[in-house]
Amino acid sequence: MNMESLVIFLVIGAITGWLGGRLVPGGGFGLPGNIFVGIIGGVIGGFLFRLLAIFAGGLIGSMVTAAAGAIVLIYVIEFARKRKNGPDTEE
């Protein structure tokens, strides 16, 4: 992977992580966290899309796949945070 590909990979990860953080309440982890969430989300999204036989090609398809995976990852993180902190008492 050359430097240009790495930069594009990180930018796509940041964008999709940010997008996932905006769509899920409680999401948003700052730039490094969004890059991490976007990259891991891309892996999760790719796995889930293959599992469901959904094919998304090109740059936009990759971003949609990564954003979907990031949303799933953020929901899992938020679920784990709530379990760790105990049930909410506010209604």
DSSP file (Angstrom, degrees, kcal/mol; ACC not computed):
  #  RESIDUE AA STRUCTURE BP1 BP2  ACC     N-H-->O    O-->H-N    N-H-->O    O-->H-N    TCO  KAPPA ALPHA  PHI   PSI    X-CA   Y-CA   Z-CA
    1    1 A M              0   0    0      0, 0.0     2,-0.1     0, 0.0     0, 0.0   0.000 360.0 360.0 360.0 123.4    0.0    0.0    0.0
    2    2 A N     >  -     0   0    0      1,-0.1     4,-2.1     4,-0.0     5,-0.2  -0.296 360.0 -97.7 -84.2 175.2    1.5    3.3   -1.1
    3    3 A M  H  > S+     0   0    0      1,-0.2     4,-2.3     2,-0.2     5,-0.2   0.870 121.6  53.0 -63.3 -39.4    1.2    6.6    0.8
    4    4 A E  H  > S+     0   0    0      1,-0.2     4,-2.3     2,-0.2    -1,-0.2   0.916 109.9  47.9 -63.9 -43.4   -1.6    7.9   -1.4
    5    5 A S  H  > S+     0   0    0      1,-0.2     4,-2.5     2,-0.2    -1,-0.2   0.882 110.9  52.0 -64.0 -38.7   -3.7    4.7   -0.8
    6    6 A L  H  X S+     0   0    0     -4,-2.1     4,-2.4     2,-0.2    -2,-0.2   0.916 109.8  48.3 -64.5 -43.3   -3.1    4.9    2.9
    7    7 A V  H  X S+     0   0    0     -4,-2.3     4,-2.5     2,-0.2    -2,-0.2   0.922 113.0  47.7 -63.4 -44.2   -4.2    8.5    3.1
    8    8 A I  H  X S+     0   0    0     -4,-2.3     4,-2.7     1,-0.2     5,-0.2   0.914 111.1  52.0 -62.4 -42.9   -7.4    7.7    1.1
    9    9 A F  H  X S+     0   0    0     -4,-2.5     4,-2.1     1,-0.2    -2,-0.2   0.911 112.4  45.1 -58.8 -45.2   -8.1    4.7    3.3
   10   10 A L  H  X S+     0   0    0     -4,-2.4     4,-2.5     2,-0.2    -2,-0.2   0.868 112.4  51.0 -69.4 -37.1   -7.8    6.9    6.5
   11   11 A V  H  X S+     0   0    0     -4,-2.5     4,-2.7     2,-0.2    -2,-0.2   0.929 111.5  47.1 -66.4 -44.7   -9.9    9.7    5.0
   12   12 A I  H  X S+     0   0    0     -4,-2.7     4,-2.7     1,-0.2     5,-0.3   0.911 112.6  51.0 -62.3 -41.4  -12.7    7.2    4.1
   13   13 A G  H  X S+     0   0    0     -4,-2.1     4,-2.3    -5,-0.2    25,-0.3   0.909 111.5  47.3 -60.9 -42.4  -12.4    5.7    7.5
   14   14 A A  H  X S+     0   0    0     -4,-2.5     4,-2.5     2,-0.2    -2,-0.2   0.919 113.5  47.8 -65.6 -43.5  -12.7    9.1    9.2
   15   15 A I  H  X S+     0   0    0     -4,-2.7     4,-2.7     2,-0.2    -2,-0.2   0.938 115.4  43.4 -64.3 -47.3  -15.7   10.1    7.0
   16   16 A T  H  X S+     0   0    0     -4,-2.7     4,-2.5     2,-0.2    -1,-0.2   0.869 114.3  50.4 -70.4 -34.3  -17.6    6.9    7.6
   17   17 A G  H  X S+     0   0    0     -4,-2.3     4,-2.2    -5,-0.3    11,-0.2   0.906 112.7  47.0 -65.8 -41.0  -16.8    6.9   11.3
   18   18 A W  H  X S+     0   0    0     -4,-2.5     4,-1.9     2,-0.2    -2,-0.2   0.926 112.3  50.2 -64.2 -44.9  -18.0   10.5   11.6
   19   19 A L  H  X S+     0   0    0     -4,-2.7     4,-1.7     1,-0.2    -2,-0.2   0.925 111.2  48.4 -60.7 -45.5  -21.1    9.6    9.6
   20   20 A G  H  X S+     0   0    0     -4,-2.5     4,-1.5     1,-0.2    -1,-0.2   0.900 110.4  52.1 -60.6 -40.8  -21.8    6.6   11.9
   21   21 A G  H  < S+     0   0    0     -4,-2.2     6,-0.5     1,-0.2    -1,-0.2   0.815 109.6  49.4 -65.6 -30.9  -21.3    8.8   14.9
   22   22 A R  H  < S+     0   0    0     -4,-1.9    -1,-0.2     1,-0.2    -2,-0.2   0.803 112.3  47.5 -76.3 -30.3  -23.7   11.4   13.6
   23   23 A L  H  < S+     0   0    0     -4,-1.7    -2,-0.2    -5,-0.2    -1,-0.2   0.718 105.7  62.9 -85.2 -21.9  -26.4    8.8   12.9
   24   24 A V  S >< S-     0   0    0     -4,-1.5     3,-2.1    -5,-0.2    -1,-0.1  -0.910  89.4-118.7-108.7 124.7  -26.2    7.0   16.2
   25   25 A P  T 3  S+     0   0    0      0, 0.0     3,-0.1     0, 0.0    -3,-0.1  -0.367 101.2  20.9 -59.3 134.0  -27.1    8.8   19.4
   26   26 A G  T 3  S+     0   0    0      1,-0.3    -4,-0.1    -5,-0.1    -5,-0.1   0.405  99.6 121.9  88.2  -2.7  -24.1    8.9   21.7
   27   27 A G    <   +     0   0    0     -3,-2.1    -1,-0.3    -6,-0.5    -6,-0.1  -0.119  19.8  95.5 -82.1-175.2  -21.7    8.3   18.9
   28   28 A G        -     0   0    0    -11,-0.2   -10,-0.1    -3,-0.1     3,-0.1   0.581  35.1-175.7  94.5 114.1  -18.8   10.5   17.9
   29   29 A F     >  -     0   0    0      1,-0.4     4,-0.7   -12,-0.1    -1,-0.1   0.150  46.6 -97.4-128.0  17.2  -15.3    9.7   19.2
   30   30 A G  H  >  -     0   0    0      3,-0.2     4,-3.0     1,-0.2    -1,-0.4  -0.107  58.8 -59.4  80.6 170.4  -13.1   12.5   17.9
   31   31 A L  H  > S+     0   0    0      1,-0.2     4,-2.4     2,-0.2     5,-0.2   0.925 136.3  43.6 -59.4 -51.4  -10.9   12.2   14.8
   32   32 A P  H  > S+     0   0    0      0, 0.0     4,-2.3     0, 0.0    -1,-0.2   0.920 117.4  47.1 -62.2 -40.8   -8.7    9.2   15.9
   33   33 A G  H  X S+     0   0    0     -4,-0.7     4,-3.0     2,-0.2    -2,-0.2   0.897 111.4  50.8 -65.7 -40.1  -11.7    7.4   17.3
   34   34 A N  H  X S+     0   0    0     -4,-3.0     4,-2.8     2,-0.2    -1,-0.2   0.894 109.5  50.6 -65.1 -39.4  -13.8    8.0   14.1
   35   35 A I  H  X S+     0   0    0     -4,-2.4     4,-2.5    -5,-0.2     5,-0.2   0.942 113.2  46.4 -61.5 -46.1  -10.9    6.8   11.9
   36   36 A F  H  X S+     0   0    0     -4,-2.3     4,-2.7     1,-0.2     5,-0.3   0.937 114.1  47.0 -60.7 -48.0  -10.8    3.6   14.1
   37   37 A V  H  X S+     0   0    0     -4,-3.0     4,-2.5     1,-0.2    -1,-0.2   0.896 113.2  50.0 -62.6 -40.4  -14.5    3.1   14.0
   38   38 A G  H  X S+     0   0    0     -4,-2.8     4,-1.8   -25,-0.3    -1,-0.2   0.902 113.1  44.9 -65.4 -41.7  -14.6    3.7   10.3
   39   39 A I  H  X S+     0   0    0     -4,-2.5     4,-1.5     2,-0.2    -2,-0.2   0.950 118.4  41.5 -68.7 -49.3  -11.9    1.2    9.5
   40   40 A I  H  X S+     0   0    0     -4,-2.7     4,-2.6     1,-0.2    -2,-0.2   0.879 113.0  56.5 -64.8 -36.2  -13.2   -1.5   11.8
   41   41 A G  H  X S+     0   0    0     -4,-2.5     4,-3.5    -5,-0.3     5,-0.2   0.861 102.3  55.7 -61.5 -36.1  -16.7   -0.6   10.5
   42   42 A G  H  X S+     0   0    0     -4,-1.8     4,-2.3     2,-0.2    -1,-0.2   0.897 109.5  45.9 -62.5 -39.9  -15.5   -1.3    7.0
   43   43 A V  H  X S+     0   0    0     -4,-1.5     4,-2.2     2,-0.2    -2,-0.2   0.937 116.4  44.6 -67.1 -46.8  -14.4   -4.8    8.0
   44   44 A I  H  X S+     0   0    0     -4,-2.6     4,-2.8     2,-0.2     5,-0.2   0.930 114.6  48.9 -63.8 -45.5  -17.7   -5.4    9.9
   45   45 A G  H  X S+     0   0    0     -4,-3.5     4,-3.0     1,-0.2     5,-0.2   0.906 110.3  51.1 -61.5 -42.4  -19.8   -4.0    7.1
   46   46 A G  H  X S+     0   0    0     -4,-2.3     4,-2.1    -5,-0.2    -1,-0.2   0.911 112.2  47.1 -61.0 -42.3  -17.9   -6.1    4.5
   47   47 A F  H  X S+     0   0    0     -4,-2.2     4,-2.4     2,-0.2    -2,-0.2   0.941 115.2  44.9 -63.5 -47.9  -18.5   -9.2    6.5
   48   48 A L  H  X S+     0   0    0     -4,-2.8     4,-2.1     2,-0.2    -2,-0.2   0.900 112.7  50.5 -66.0 -40.7  -22.2   -8.4    7.1
   49   49 A F  H  <>S+     0   0    0     -4,-3.0     5,-3.2     2,-0.2     4,-0.3   0.911 112.5  46.9 -64.9 -41.1  -22.8   -7.5    3.4
   50   50 A R  H ><5S+     0   0    0     -4,-2.1     3,-1.0    -5,-0.2    -2,-0.2   0.911 111.2  52.3 -64.2 -40.8  -21.2  -10.7    2.2
   51   51 A L  H 3<5S+     0   0    0     -4,-2.4    -2,-0.2     1,-0.3    -1,-0.2   0.870 115.2  41.0 -61.5 -38.1  -23.2  -12.7    4.8
   52   52 A L  T 3<5S-     0   0    0     -4,-2.1    -1,-0.3    -5,-0.1    -2,-0.2   0.360 113.2-118.6 -92.0   4.3  -26.4  -11.1    3.5
   53   53 A A  T < 5 +     0   0    0     -3,-1.0     2,-0.5    -4,-0.3    -3,-0.2   0.882  62.5 148.7  58.1  42.3  -25.3  -11.4   -0.2
   54   54 A I      < -     0   0    0     -5,-3.2     2,-0.5    -6,-0.1    -1,-0.2  -0.924  30.3-160.9-105.7 129.9  -25.4   -7.6   -0.7
   55   55 A F        +     0   0    0     -2,-0.5     2,-0.5    -3,-0.1    -5,-0.0  -0.952  13.6 175.0-118.0 123.4  -22.9   -6.2   -3.2
   56   56 A A        -     0   0    0     -2,-0.5     2,-0.2     5,-0.1     9,-0.1  -0.970  13.7-169.9-127.6 114.4  -21.9   -2.6   -3.2
   57   57 A G     >  +     0   0    0     -2,-0.5     4,-1.1     4,-0.1     3,-0.1  -0.589  39.8  24.3-104.5 164.9  -19.1   -1.6   -5.6
   58   58 A G  H  > S-     0   0    0     -2,-0.2     4,-2.1     3,-0.2     5,-0.2  -0.119 102.3 -53.9  80.5-177.3  -17.1    1.5   -6.2
   59   59 A L  H  > S+     0   0    0      2,-0.2     4,-2.2     1,-0.2    -1,-0.2   0.917 136.4  47.4 -64.8 -46.1  -16.2    4.3   -3.8
   60   60 A I  H  > S+     0   0    0      1,-0.2     4,-2.6     2,-0.2     5,-0.2   0.916 112.2  50.6 -64.4 -42.8  -19.7    5.1   -2.8
   61   61 A G  H  X S+     0   0    0     -4,-1.1     4,-2.5     1,-0.2    -1,-0.2   0.895 110.2  50.1 -61.3 -40.2  -20.5    1.4   -2.2
   62   62 A S  H  X S+     0   0    0     -4,-2.1     4,-2.6     2,-0.2    -1,-0.2   0.894 111.3  48.7 -64.4 -39.8  -17.4    1.1    0.0
   63   63 A M  H  X S+     0   0    0     -4,-2.2     4,-2.7     2,-0.2    -2,-0.2   0.895 111.7  48.7 -68.2 -39.6  -18.4    4.1    2.0
   64   64 A V  H  X S+     0   0    0     -4,-2.6     4,-2.5     2,-0.2    -2,-0.2   0.922 113.0  48.4 -64.6 -43.3  -22.0    2.8    2.4
   65   65 A T  H  X S+     0   0    0     -4,-2.5     4,-2.2    -5,-0.2    -2,-0.2   0.934 114.6  44.8 -61.3 -47.3  -20.6   -0.6    3.5
   66   66 A A  H  X S+     0   0    0     -4,-2.6     4,-2.5     2,-0.2    -2,-0.2   0.886 112.6  51.4 -66.2 -39.3  -18.2    1.0    6.0
   67   67 A A  H  X S+     0   0    0     -4,-2.7     4,-2.4     2,-0.2    -1,-0.2   0.910 109.6  50.2 -65.0 -41.5  -20.8    3.4    7.3
   68   68 A A  H  X S+     0   0    0     -4,-2.5     4,-2.0     1,-0.2    -2,-0.2   0.924 113.1  46.2 -62.0 -43.9  -23.2    0.5    7.9
   69   69 A G  H  X S+     0   0    0     -4,-2.2     4,-2.5     1,-0.2    -2,-0.2   0.879 110.9  52.8 -65.3 -37.8  -20.5   -1.4    9.7
   70   70 A A  H  X S+     0   0    0     -4,-2.5     4,-2.8     2,-0.2    -2,-0.2   0.891 107.7  51.6 -64.6 -39.3  -19.6    1.7   11.8
   71   71 A I  H  X S+     0   0    0     -4,-2.4     4,-2.3     2,-0.2    -1,-0.2   0.922 110.8  47.6 -63.2 -44.0  -23.2    2.1   12.8
   72   72 A V  H  X S+     0   0    0     -4,-2.0     4,-2.1     2,-0.2    -2,-0.2   0.931 113.0  49.2 -61.0 -45.4  -23.3   -1.5   14.0
   73   73 A L  H  X S+     0   0    0     -4,-2.5     4,-2.6     1,-0.2    -2,-0.2   0.905 110.1  50.3 -62.1 -42.6  -20.0   -1.1   15.9
   74   74 A I  H  X S+     0   0    0     -4,-2.8     4,-2.9     1,-0.2     5,-0.2   0.901 109.1  51.7 -64.6 -40.3  -21.2    2.1   17.6
   75   75 A Y  H  X S+     0   0    0     -4,-2.3     4,-2.4     2,-0.2    -1,-0.2   0.910 110.9  48.5 -61.0 -40.8  -24.4    0.4   18.7
   76   76 A V  H  X S+     0   0    0     -4,-2.1     4,-2.4     2,-0.2    -2,-0.2   0.918 112.3  48.5 -65.2 -42.8  -22.3   -2.4   20.2
   77   77 A I  H  X S+     0   0    0     -4,-2.6     4,-2.4     2,-0.2    -2,-0.2   0.930 112.9  47.4 -62.3 -46.0  -20.0    0.1   21.9
   78   78 A E  H  X S+     0   0    0     -4,-2.9     4,-2.3     2,-0.2    -1,-0.2   0.887 111.2  51.5 -64.1 -38.7  -23.0    2.0   23.3
   79   79 A F  H  X S+     0   0    0     -4,-2.4     4,-2.2    -5,-0.2    -1,-0.2   0.918 110.9  48.4 -62.3 -43.4  -24.6   -1.2   24.5
   80   80 A A  H  X S+     0   0    0     -4,-2.4     4,-2.1     1,-0.2    -2,-0.2   0.881 110.0  52.1 -65.7 -38.0  -21.4   -2.3   26.2
   81   81 A R  H  X S+     0   0    0     -4,-2.4     4,-2.3     2,-0.2    -1,-0.2   0.924 110.7  47.4 -63.0 -43.9  -21.1    1.1   27.9
   82   82 A K  H  X S+     0   0    0     -4,-2.3     4,-1.0     1,-0.2    -2,-0.2   0.887 111.6  50.4 -66.1 -38.6  -24.7    0.9   29.2
   83   83 A R  H  < S+     0   0    0     -4,-2.2    -1,-0.2     1,-0.2    -2,-0.2   0.890 112.2  48.0 -65.4 -38.5  -24.1   -2.6   30.5
   84   84 A K  H  < S+     0   0    0     -4,-2.1    -2,-0.2     1,-0.2    -1,-0.2   0.896 116.1  42.3 -69.1 -40.9  -20.9   -1.5   32.3
   85   85 A N  H  < S-     0   0    0     -4,-2.3    -1,-0.2     1,-0.2    -2,-0.2   0.552 114.0-119.4 -84.9  -8.2  -22.5    1.6   33.9
   86   86 A G     <  -     0   0    0     -4,-1.0    -1,-0.2    -5,-0.2    -2,-0.1  -0.153  48.2 -38.3  90.3 170.0  -25.7   -0.2   34.8
   87   87 A P        -     0   0    0      0, 0.0     2,-0.2     0, 0.0    -4,-0.0  -0.313  66.9-104.1 -68.1 149.8  -29.3    0.5   33.7
   88   88 A D        -     0   0    0      1,-0.1    -2,-0.0     2,-0.1    -6,-0.0  -0.503  23.9-165.4 -71.6 139.3  -30.4    4.1   33.4
   89   89 A T        +     0   0    0     -2,-0.2     2,-0.2    -3,-0.1    -1,-0.1   0.521  61.8  95.7-100.6  -9.2  -32.6    5.3   36.2
   90   90 A E              0   0    0      1,-0.1    -2,-0.1     0, 0.0     0, 0.0  -0.561 360.0 360.0 -81.6 145.7  -33.8    8.4   34.3
   91   91 A E              0   0    0     -2,-0.2    -1,-0.1     0, 0.0    -3,-0.0   0.332 360.0 360.0-131.9 360.0  -37.0    8.3   32.4
